[in-house]
């Protein structure tokens, strides 16, 4: 996994990104503090990524042409997650690392799942 120092750096970076995503969101008039609504918006961004896959997985984004539409929409998902984590005081960085550690030792396909 990561060294203790790398773990600290990762968590601090996530905290910086959470604050930045939140600040940009607030600056542009978004004030969604309702967690279920935020989760629905994340789902919406994932659906937009799926639509880009259906269209052309490599097609350039409409807004940031040096990236694909899929990359843009997945970035939107992460930005929305960061903003939501900041709004709800969630320890996202530490949770990611802990969940990755947990997943490392899980059985293949979690004991027989098809996909």
MARBA-3410 file (N, C-alpha, C, O; in Angstrom, 1 decimal):
115
0.8,-1.2,0.0,0.0,0.0,0.0,0.9,1.2,0.0,1.9,1.3,-0.8 ~ 0.6,2.2,0.8,1.3,3.4,0.9,2.1,3.5,2.2,1.7,2.9,3.2 ~ 3.2,4.2,2.2,4.0,4.4,3.4,3.2,5.4,4.3,2.2,6.0,3.8 ~ 3.6,5.5,5.5,2.9,6.4,6.5,2.9,7.8,6.0,1.9,8.5,6.0 ~ 4.1,8.2,5.4,4.2,9.6,4.9,3.3,9.8,3.7,2.7,10.8,3.5
3.3,8.8,2.8,2.4,8.8,1.6,1.0,8.9,2.0,0.2,9.6,1.3 ~ 0.6,8.1,3.0,-0.8,8.1,3.5,-1.2,9.5,3.9,-2.3,10.0,3.6 ~ -0.3,10.2,4.7,-0.6,11.5,5.1,-0.7,12.5,3.9,-1.6,13.3,3.9 ~ 0.2,12.4,3.0,0.2,13.3,1.8,-1.1,13.0,1.0,-1.8,14.0,0.6 ~ -1.5,11.8,0.8,-2.8,11.5,0.1,-4.0,12.1,0.8,-4.8,12.7,0.2
-4.1,11.9,2.1,-5.2,12.5,2.9,-5.2,14.0,2.8,-6.3,14.6,2.6 ~ -4.1,14.6,2.9,-4.0,16.1,2.8,-4.4,16.5,1.4,-5.1,17.5,1.3 ~ -3.9,15.8,0.4,-4.3,16.2,-1.0,-5.8,16.1,-1.2,-6.4,17.0,-1.8 ~ -6.4,15.0,-0.7,-7.9,14.9,-0.8,-8.6,16.1,0.0,-9.5,16.6,-0.5 ~ -8.1,16.4,1.1,-8.6,17.5,1.9,-8.5,18.8,1.1,-9.5,19.6,1.1
-7.4,19.1,0.5,-7.2,20.3,-0.3,-8.2,20.3,-1.5,-8.8,21.3,-1.8 ~ -8.3,19.2,-2.2,-9.3,19.1,-3.3,-10.7,19.2,-2.9,-11.5,19.8,-3.6 ~ -11.1,18.6,-1.7,-12.4,18.8,-1.2,-12.7,20.3,-1.0,-13.8,20.7,-1.4 ~ -11.8,21.0,-0.3,-12.0,22.4,-0.1,-12.1,23.2,-1.4,-13.0,24.1,-1.5 ~ -11.3,22.9,-2.3,-11.3,23.6,-3.6,-12.6,23.3,-4.4,-13.2,24.3,-4.9
-13.0,22.1,-4.4,-14.3,21.7,-5.1,-15.5,22.5,-4.4,-16.4,23.0,-5.1 ~ -15.5,22.5,-3.1,-16.5,23.2,-2.4,-16.5,24.7,-2.7,-17.6,25.3,-2.9 ~ -15.3,25.3,-2.6,-15.2,26.7,-2.8,-15.7,27.1,-4.2,-16.4,28.1,-4.4 ~ -15.4,26.3,-5.2,-15.8,26.6,-6.6,-17.3,26.4,-6.7,-18.0,27.2,-7.3 ~ -17.9,25.4,-6.1,-19.3,25.1,-6.1,-20.1,26.3,-5.5,-21.0,26.8,-6.0
-19.6,26.7,-4.3,-20.3,27.9,-3.6,-20.2,29.1,-4.4,-21.2,29.9,-4.6 ~ -19.0,29.4,-5.0,-18.8,30.6,-5.8,-19.8,30.6,-7.0,-20.2,31.7,-7.5 ~ -20.1,29.5,-7.5,-21.0,29.4,-8.7,-22.5,29.2,-8.3,-23.3,28.8,-9.1 ~ -22.8,29.4,-7.0,-24.2,29.4,-6.6,-24.8,28.0,-6.2,-26.0,28.0,-6.0 ~ -24.0,27.0,-6.2,-24.5,25.7,-5.8,-24.4,25.6,-4.2,-23.4,25.9,-3.6
-25.5,25.2,-3.6,-25.5,25.0,-2.2,-26.3,23.8,-1.8,-27.1,23.8,-0.8 ~ -26.0,22.7,-2.4,-26.7,21.4,-2.1,-26.1,20.8,-0.9,-25.0,20.2,-0.9 ~ -26.8,20.9,0.3,-26.3,20.3,1.5,-27.2,19.1,1.8,-27.0,18.5,2.9 ~ -28.0,18.6,0.9,-28.9,17.5,1.1,-28.2,16.3,0.5,-28.1,16.1,-0.7 ~ -27.7,15.4,1.4,-26.8,14.3,0.9,-27.5,13.4,-0.1,-26.9,13.0,-1.1
-28.8,13.0,0.1,-29.4,12.1,-0.9,-29.5,12.8,-2.3,-29.3,12.1,-3.3 ~ -29.7,14.1,-2.3,-29.7,14.8,-3.6,-28.3,14.8,-4.2,-28.2,14.6,-5.5 ~ -27.3,15.0,-3.4,-25.9,15.0,-3.9,-25.6,13.7,-4.5,-25.0,13.6,-5.6 ~ -26.0,12.6,-3.9,-25.8,11.3,-4.4,-26.5,11.1,-5.7,-26.0,10.4,-6.6 ~ -27.7,11.6,-5.9,-28.5,11.5,-7.1,-27.7,12.3,-8.2,-27.7,11.8,-9.4
-27.1,13.4,-7.9,-26.4,14.2,-8.9,-25.1,13.4,-9.3,-24.7,13.5,-10.5 ~ -24.5,12.7,-8.4,-23.3,11.9,-8.7,-23.7,10.8,-9.7,-23.1,10.5,-10.7 ~ -24.9,10.2,-9.4,-25.4,9.2,-10.3,-25.7,9.7,-11.7,-25.5,9.1,-12.7 ~ -26.2,11.0,-11.7,-26.5,11.6,-13.0,-25.2,11.8,-13.8,-25.2,11.6,-15.0 ~ -24.1,12.2,-13.1,-22.9,12.4,-13.8,-22.3,11.0,-14.4,-21.8,11.0,-15.5
-22.5,10.0,-13.6,-22.2,8.6,-14.1,-23.0,8.2,-15.3,-22.5,7.6,-16.3 ~ -24.3,8.6,-15.3,-25.1,8.3,-16.5,-24.7,9.1,-17.7,-24.7,8.6,-18.8 ~ -24.2,10.3,-17.5,-23.6,11.1,-18.6,-22.4,10.4,-19.2,-22.2,10.4,-20.4 ~ -21.5,9.8,-18.3,-20.4,9.1,-18.8,-20.8,7.9,-19.6,-20.2,7.6,-20.6 ~ -21.8,7.2,-19.1,-22.4,6.1,-19.9,-22.8,6.5,-21.3,-22.6,5.8,-22.2
-23.5,7.6,-21.3,-24.0,8.1,-22.6,-22.8,8.4,-23.6,-22.9,8.1,-24.8 ~ -21.7,8.9,-23.1,-20.5,9.1,-23.9,-20.0,7.8,-24.4,-19.5,7.7,-25.5 ~ -20.0,6.7,-23.5,-19.6,5.4,-24.0,-20.5,4.9,-25.1,-20.0,4.3,-26.0 ~ -21.8,5.1,-25.0,-22.7,4.7,-26.1,-22.4,5.5,-27.3,-22.6,4.9,-28.4 ~ -22.1,6.7,-27.2,-21.9,7.6,-28.4,-20.5,7.2,-29.0,-20.5,6.8,-30.2
-19.5,7.4,-28.3,-18.1,7.1,-28.7,-17.2,7.3,-27.5,-17.0,8.4,-27.1 ~ -16.7,6.2,-27.0,-15.9,6.3,-25.8,-14.7,7.2,-25.9,-14.2,7.7,-24.9 ~ -14.2,7.5,-27.1,-13.0,8.3,-27.3,-13.4,9.7,-27.8,-12.4,10.5,-28.1 ~ -14.6,10.0,-28.0,-15.0,11.3,-28.5,-14.6,12.4,-27.6,-14.7,12.3,-26.4 ~ -14.1,13.5,-28.1,-13.7,14.6,-27.3,-14.8,15.3,-26.6,-16.0,15.3,-27.1
-14.5,15.7,-25.4,-15.5,16.4,-24.6,-16.0,17.7,-25.3,-15.3,18.3,-26.1 ~ -17.2,18.1,-25.0,-17.7,19.4,-25.5,-17.1,20.6,-24.8,-17.2,21.7,-25.4 ~ -16.5,20.4,-23.6,-16.1,21.5,-22.8,-14.5,21.6,-22.7,-13.9,22.6,-22.6 ~ -13.9,20.4,-22.6,-12.5,20.3,-22.5,-11.9,19.3,-23.5,-11.8,18.2,-23.2 ~ -11.7,19.9,-24.7,-11.5,19.0,-25.9,-10.2,18.2,-25.8,-10.1,17.2,-26.6
-9.3,18.5,-24.9,-8.1,17.6,-24.8,-8.4,16.3,-24.1,-7.5,15.5,-23.9 ~ -9.6,16.2,-23.6,-10.0,15.0,-22.9,-11.3,14.4,-23.5,-12.0,15.2,-24.2 ~ -11.6,13.2,-23.3,-12.8,12.6,-23.8,-14.0,13.0,-23.0,-13.8,13.4,-21.8 ~ -15.2,12.8,-23.5,-16.4,13.1,-22.8,-16.5,12.2,-21.6,-16.9,12.6,-20.5 ~ -16.0,10.9,-21.7,-16.0,10.0,-20.6,-15.1,10.5,-19.5,-15.5,10.5,-18.3
-13.9,11.0,-19.8,-13.0,11.5,-18.8,-13.6,12.8,-18.1,-13.5,12.9,-16.9 ~ -14.2,13.6,-18.9,-14.8,14.8,-18.3,-15.9,14.4,-17.3,-16.0,15.0,-16.2 ~ -16.8,13.5,-17.7,-17.9,13.2,-16.8,-17.4,12.4,-15.6,-18.0,12.6,-14.5 ~ -16.4,11.6,-15.7,-15.9,10.9,-14.5,-15.2,11.9,-13.6,-15.3,11.8,-12.4 ~ -14.6,12.9,-14.2,-14.0,14.0,-13.4,-15.1,14.7,-12.6,-15.0,15.1,-11.5
-16.2,15.0,-13.3,-17.4,15.6,-12.6,-17.9,14.8,-11.5,-18.3,15.3,-10.4 ~ -17.9,13.5,-11.6,-18.3,12.6,-10.5,-17.4,12.8,-9.3,-17.8,13.0,-8.2 ~ -16.1,12.8,-9.6,-15.1,12.9,-8.5,-15.2,14.3,-7.8,-15.2,14.4,-6.6 ~ -15.4,15.3,-8.7,-15.6,16.7,-8.1,-16.8,16.8,-7.3,-16.8,17.4,-6.2 ~ -17.9,16.2,-7.7,-19.1,16.2,-6.9,-18.9,15.4,-5.6,-19.4,15.9,-4.6
-18.2,14.3,-5.6,-17.9,13.6,-4.4,-17.1,14.4,-3.5,-17.3,14.4,-2.3 ~ -16.1,15.1,-4.0,-15.2,15.9,-3.2,-16.0,17.0,-2.5,-15.9,17.3,-1.3 ~ -16.8,17.7,-3.3,-17.7,18.8,-2.8,-18.6,18.3,-1.7,-18.7,18.9,-0.6 ~ -19.2,17.1,-1.9,-20.2,16.5,-1.0,-19.4,16.1,0.3,-20.0,16.3,1.4 ~ -18.2,15.6,0.2,-17.5,15.2,1.3,-17.1,16.4,2.2,-17.1,16.3,3.4
-16.8,17.5,1.5,-16.4,18.7,2.3,-17.7,19.3,3.0,-17.6,19.6,4.2 ~ -18.8,19.3,2.3,-20.0,19.8,2.9,-20.5,19.0,4.1,-21.1,19.6,5.0 ~ -20.2,17.7,4.1,-20.7,16.8,5.1,-19.6,16.4,6.1,-19.8,15.5,6.9 ~ -18.4,17.1,6.0,-17.3,16.8,6.9,-17.0,15.3,6.9,-16.8,14.7,8.0 ~ -16.8,14.7,5.7,-16.5,13.3,5.6,-15.0,13.1,5.4,-14.4,13.8,4.7
-14.5,12.1,6.1,-13.1,11.8,6.0,-12.8,10.9,4.8,-12.4,9.8,4.9 ~ -13.0,11.5,3.6,-12.9,10.8,2.4,-11.6,10.1,2.1,-11.5,9.0,1.7 ~ -10.5,10.9,2.3,-9.2,10.4,2.0,-8.9,9.1,2.8,-8.4,8.1,2.3 ~ -9.1,9.2,4.1,-8.8,8.1,5.0,-9.8,6.9,4.7,-9.4,5.7,4.7 ~ -11.0,7.2,4.3,-12.0,6.2,4.0,-11.5,5.4,2.7,-11.6,4.2,2.6
-11.0,6.2,1.7,-10.5,5.5,0.5,-9.4,4.6,0.8,-9.4,3.4,0.3 ~ -8.4,5.0,1.5,-7.3,4.2,1.9,-7.7,2.9,2.6,-7.3,1.8,2.4 ~ -8.6,3.1,3.6,-9.1,2.0,4.4,-9.9,1.0,3.6,-9.7,-0.2,3.7 ~ -10.7,1.5,2.7,-11.5,0.6,1.8,-10.6,-0.1,0.8,-10.9,-1.3,0.6 ~ -9.6,0.5,0.3,-8.6,-0.2,-0.6,-7.9,-1.3,0.2,-7.7,-2.4,-0.4
-7.6,-1.0,1.4,-6.9,-2.1,2.2,-7.9,-3.2,2.4,-7.5,-4.4,2.3 ~ -9.1,-2.9,2.8,-10.1,-4.0,2.9,-10.3,-4.8,1.6,-10.4,-6.0,1.7 ~ -10.4,-4.1,0.5,-10.7,-4.8,-0.8,-9.5,-5.7,-1.2,-9.7,-6.7,-1.8 ~ -8.3,-5.3,-0.8,-7.1,-6.0,-1.2,-7.2,-7.5,-0.7,-6.7,-8.4,-1.4 ~ -7.8,-7.8,0.4,-7.9,-9.1,1.0,-9.2,-9.8,0.7,-9.5,-10.9,1.3
-10.1,-9.2,-0.1,-11.4,-9.8,-0.3,-11.2,-11.0,-1.3,-10.2,-11.0,-2.1 ~ -12.1,-12.0,-1.3,-12.0,-13.1,-2.2,-12.3,-12.6,-3.6,-12.9,-11.6,-3.9 ~ -11.8,-13.4,-4.6,-12.0,-13.1,-6.0,-13.5,-12.9,-6.3,-14.3,-13.8,-5.9 ~ -13.9,-11.9,-6.9,-15.3,-11.5,-7.2,-16.2,-11.7,-6.0,-17.4,-12.0,-6.1 ~ -15.6,-11.4,-4.8,-16.4,-11.4,-3.5,-17.2,-12.6,-3.3,-18.3,-12.5,-2.8
-16.6,-13.7,-3.6,-17.2,-15.0,-3.3,-18.2,-15.5,-4.3,-19.2,-16.2,-3.9 ~ -18.0,-15.2,-5.6,-18.9,-15.8,-6.6,-19.8,-14.9,-7.4,-20.5,-15.4,-8.2 ~ -19.6,-13.6,-7.2,-20.5,-12.7,-8.0,-20.1,-12.8,-9.5,-18.9,-13.0,-9.8 ~ -21.0,-12.7,-10.3,-20.8,-12.8,-11.8,-20.1,-11.6,-12.4,-19.2,-11.8,-13.3 ~ -20.4,-10.4,-11.9,-19.7,-9.2,-12.4,-19.7,-8.1,-11.3,-19.2,-7.1,-11.6
END
